[in-house]
Amino acid sequence: MFCSCTQPEVKTEIIHSIRISDSNLHVVIATIAFCMGIDCSIVHRIIHLGPPESIGDYVQQIGRGERDGSDASATLIYGKHFN
C-alpha cells in the first residue's frame, strides 16, 4: 500500500521496484500519494475506486499510464455508494 502514511523507506522500495521491468512487483494499491512527483514509465493499467476530486485530477492520474509508448487502460468504478 502506497499512501501518505507509508514509511519513506517503504515508498522508496516500491518506487524502485515498480520501475524495474522484470520486478516481482506487478500491482501497487495506492492513494493519490502515488501520483505526486513519481515518474514511472511502465504503468499499463489504472483502476480508480470512486471518482477523483475533478476531471483535471482524473486526467493527471490516468496520465501515469502509457509513458513508455505502450497501450494503457484506465477504469473508473463508480456507483451510488461513492457520494
ChimeraX attribute file (.defattr): number of C-alpha atoms within 10 A of each C-alpha:
attribute: neighborCount
match mode: 1-to-1
recipient: residues
	/A:1	14
	/A:2	18
	/A:3	13
	/A:4	13
	/A:5	9
	/A:6	12
	/A:7	10
	/A:8	11
	/A:9	9
	/A:10	12
	/A:11	18
	/A:12	11
	/A:13	10
	/A:14	16
	/A:15	17
	/A:16	13
	/A:17	15
	/A:18	19
	/A:19	15
	/A:20	13
	/A:21	11
	/A:22	9
	/A:23	10
	/A:24	9
	/A:25	13
	/A:26	11
	/A:27	11
	/A:28	14
	/A:29	10
	/A:30	13
	/A:31	13
	/A:32	12
	/A:33	14
	/A:34	20
	/A:35	16
	/A:36	10
	/A:37	7
	/A:38	10
	/A:39	13
	/A:40	17
	/A:41	17
	/A:42	19
	/A:43	23
	/A:44	17
	/A:45	15
	/A:46	19
	/A:47	12
	/A:48	16
	/A:49	12
	/A:50	14
	/A:51	15
	/A:52	14
	/A:53	8
	/A:54	9
	/A:55	10
	/A:56	9
	/A:57	14
	/A:58	15
	/A:59	11
	/A:60	13
	/A:61	18
	/A:62	20
	/A:63	16
	/A:64	22
	/A:65	21
	/A:66	17
	/A:67	15
	/A:68	13
	/A:69	10
	/A:70	11
	/A:71	11
	/A:72	17
	/A:73	13
	/A:74	16
	/A:75	11
	/A:76	13
	/A:77	11
	/A:78	12
	/A:79	10
	/A:80	6
	/A:81	6
	/A:82	9
	/A:83	7
